[in-house]
């Protein structure tokens, strides 16, 4: 279920400050959102996969923490990212 290198590079270029910026909150949240979407699709067809369900809950918690951090530190970046990703808190 891991993301492919090409997918990661596309997300980093779109949300990062440069091609090497993988540590910013926006990039981390975007990567987590992509993995959450893939796990959600997996669970639609494999509803009894307990490990995938647990992983999904962990990823959602990490994304929630990063969103809280971004909202507290720079609310304008937070609002822009929420609108771009199409997620709500």
N, C-alpha and C positions, 0 to 999 in steps of 0.2 A: 504494500500500500504506500510505499515511499514515493515521493515526487521524483520525477526524472530531472536530470541535470538541465535539460533544455527548458523545462517548465520553470525551474527555479531561476534560471538566468533571465527569462522573460519577466517574471514577477519582480526581480531585483532591479532590472532596468526601468520598469514602470513606476515603482514606488520608492526606489532608493535615490540618493543624491548622485551616485555614480555607479559604475558596474560592480565595484568592489564593496559597496555598502550593504552588508547583510545584517548588520547589528542594529540598525535603527528600528524604532518601535513600529513604524509603518510597514516596513518589509516583514518583520516578524509576524505582525498581525495578518498581513496579506497571505503569507505562507501558511499560517495556521488555518486561515479561512479556507484556503484551497484544500488542505488535508481534511478539514471538517466536512467539506462538501463531498469529497470522495468517500469518506467513511459513511456518511449519511446514505449515499447511493448504494454502498455495499450492504448496509443494514436493511435497506428496503427489500432486497432479495434474499438476504441471509439473516433473518430476524433473530435466530437463536444463537448467534455468534457472540458469546458473552465477552470474549477478549476484545473484540472490536468495539463493543458497546462501552466497555470500561475505558478504552483508549480514547473514544470520542468524548466521554465526560471529562477526562483529564485535559484534552486539547481545548475544550470549551472553557474550562477553568483557567487555563493559561492565557487564552485570548482575553477573557474577562479581566484578568489582572493587568495585562498590558493595556487594555482600553482604559481602565481606571487610572493607570499611571499617565497615559497620554492626555486624558481629560484634565487631570490635575496640573500637569506641567505646561501644556500648551493647548488650550481649548480650540483655537482656530485650526490647528493641524488635526485635532480629533474630529471636528465637524467635517472637515474636508475628506478625511479618510472614511468616515461613516457613509458619507454621500457617495463616494467613489465605489466602495465595496458593496453598497446596497445592503448593509446589515444594520440592525437596530440593537440598542442595548436595553 
